[in-house]
Amino acid sequence: MNEEKPDPTDRSPVEIAHGALKGTIAAMAMTGMRAFTISTGLVGEPPPRKILRQKSSGLFRIAPKKKRRTVQELMHWAYGASGGALFATLPDDLKKKPWFGPLYGFAMWMGFEFVQAPLMGLDENKKRRPLERGALIVDHLLYGLVLSETRRRPRT
């Protein structure tokens, strides 16, 4: 019988959902890092809060003040999930490289900093101190590291 080998670029919905879960977990790790960098004064207002405060379509404003942090985190985790789903579609050979996850996280930061933020009119990003910018880069490197290190292990 002539069996065709599976296409390594073909991603199943299960793999993409698994990638979204990994992205959510990685965004949660970023939340912990961000809590630390805010409490030490390295980061002022985190980007997810800035976006919701400046650009929300009302969802953030209609949420009770005590629940706004929850809305902020859920939206950040959803964004992390979408980054994880995208990561899942990339070639396996690339994802297995130890440097690729952090590089992917860095690319996510670059995309936000130099594409999304300007398109959204978040001019305050230009005013960030170098230490704050560095702290945000580090938490995106962490995102990529967690994303790449939570890959599926072969079942025995």
C-alpha positions as CSV (number, residue, x, y, z in Angstrom):
1,M,0.0,0.0,0.0
2,N,1.2,3.5,-0.8
3,E,0.7,5.6,2.3
4,E,1.3,9.3,2.0
5,K,3.3,11.0,4.6
6,P,1.5,13.7,6.6
7,D,2.3,17.3,5.5
8,P,4.4,18.8,8.4
9,T,2.9,22.2,7.7
10,D,-0.7,20.9,8.0
11,R,-1.9,21.9,11.5
12,S,-5.0,20.3,13.0
13,P,-7.5,22.3,15.0
14,V,-6.3,20.3,18.1
15,E,-2.7,21.5,17.6
16,I,-3.9,25.1,17.1
17,A,-6.1,24.9,20.2
18,H,-3.1,23.4,22.1
19,G,-1.0,26.4,20.9
20,A,-3.7,28.8,22.1
21,L,-3.6,27.1,25.5
22,K,0.2,27.4,25.6
23,G,-0.1,31.1,24.6
24,T,-2.6,31.7,27.4
25,I,-0.2,30.1,30.0
26,A,2.7,32.1,28.6
27,A,0.6,35.3,28.9
28,M,-0.2,34.3,32.5
29,A,3.5,34.0,33.2
30,M,3.9,37.5,31.8
31,T,1.3,38.7,34.2
32,G,3.4,37.5,37.1
33,M,6.5,39.1,35.6
34,R,4.6,42.4,35.0
35,A,3.3,42.4,38.6
36,F,6.9,42.3,39.7
37,T,8.1,45.0,37.3
38,I,5.3,47.3,38.3
39,S,5.8,46.8,42.0
40,T,9.6,47.6,41.6
41,G,8.8,50.7,39.6
42,L,10.4,49.4,36.3
43,V,7.0,49.6,34.5
44,G,4.5,52.4,35.0
45,E,1.2,51.6,33.2
46,P,1.2,48.2,31.5
47,P,0.3,48.2,27.8
48,P,-2.9,46.2,28.2
49,R,-4.3,48.8,30.7
50,K,-3.1,51.7,28.5
51,I,-4.9,50.3,25.5
52,L,-8.1,49.7,27.4
53,R,-8.0,53.1,29.1
54,Q,-7.3,55.0,25.9
55,K,-8.9,53.0,23.1
56,S,-11.6,50.8,24.5
57,S,-14.9,50.9,22.8
58,G,-16.7,51.1,26.1
59,L,-16.3,47.6,27.5
60,F,-13.6,48.7,29.9
61,R,-15.6,51.8,31.0
62,I,-18.8,49.9,31.6
63,A,-17.1,47.3,33.7
64,P,-17.3,48.0,37.4
65,K,-14.1,49.6,38.6
66,K,-13.4,46.5,40.8
67,K,-13.6,44.3,37.7
68,R,-11.5,46.3,35.3
69,R,-8.3,44.5,36.2
70,T,-10.0,41.2,35.4
71,V,-11.1,42.5,32.0
72,Q,-7.6,43.7,31.4
73,E,-6.1,40.3,32.2
74,L,-8.7,38.4,30.2
75,M,-8.0,40.5,27.2
76,H,-4.2,40.1,27.6
77,W,-4.6,36.3,28.0
78,A,-6.8,36.2,24.8
79,Y,-4.1,38.1,22.9
80,G,-1.5,35.6,24.3
81,A,-3.8,32.8,23.1
82,S,-3.9,34.2,19.6
83,G,-0.1,34.5,19.6
84,G,0.1,30.8,20.8
85,A,-2.2,29.7,18.1
86,L,-0.1,31.4,15.4
87,F,3.0,29.9,16.9
88,A,1.4,26.4,16.6
89,T,1.2,26.9,12.8
90,L,4.9,27.4,12.4
91,P,7.2,24.6,11.2
92,D,8.2,22.1,13.8
93,D,11.9,22.2,13.0
94,L,11.9,26.0,13.7
95,K,9.8,25.7,16.9
96,K,12.2,23.1,18.3
97,K,15.2,25.5,18.2
98,P,15.9,26.7,21.8
99,W,16.3,30.3,20.7
100,F,13.1,30.5,18.6
101,G,10.6,30.8,21.3
102,P,12.2,33.9,22.9
103,L,12.8,35.3,19.4
104,Y,9.1,34.9,18.7
105,G,8.2,36.7,21.9
106,F,10.6,39.5,21.0
107,A,9.0,39.7,17.6
108,M,5.6,40.0,19.3
109,W,6.9,42.9,21.3
110,M,8.4,44.5,18.2
111,G,5.1,44.1,16.3
112,F,3.2,45.8,19.1
113,E,5.7,48.5,19.7
114,F,6.4,49.6,16.1
115,V,3.2,48.6,14.3
116,Q,0.1,48.1,16.5
117,A,0.8,50.9,19.0
118,P,1.4,53.6,16.4
119,L,-1.7,52.4,14.4
120,M,-3.7,52.6,17.6
121,G,-2.4,56.1,18.3
122,L,-0.6,55.1,21.5
123,D,2.0,57.9,21.3
124,E,3.0,57.5,24.9
125,N,5.0,54.4,23.9
126,K,7.6,56.8,22.5
127,K,8.1,58.3,25.9
128,R,9.0,55.1,27.7
129,R,12.2,55.1,29.7
130,P,14.9,52.6,28.5
131,L,14.5,50.5,31.7
132,E,10.7,50.2,31.2
133,R,11.2,49.3,27.6
134,G,13.8,46.7,28.7
135,A,11.4,45.2,31.3
136,L,8.7,44.9,28.6
137,I,11.2,43.1,26.3
138,V,12.1,40.7,29.1
139,D,8.5,39.7,29.8
140,H,8.0,39.1,26.1
141,L,11.1,36.9,26.0
142,L,9.6,35.0,28.9
143,Y,6.3,34.7,26.9
144,G,8.3,33.1,24.0
145,L,10.3,30.8,26.4
146,V,7.2,29.5,28.1
147,L,5.5,29.1,24.7
148,S,8.3,27.0,23.3
149,E,9.0,25.0,26.5
150,T,5.4,23.8,26.9
151,R,5.5,21.7,23.8
152,R,3.9,18.3,23.6
153,R,6.0,15.4,24.8
154,P,5.7,12.1,23.0
155,R,3.4,9.7,24.8
156,T,4.8,6.2,25.6
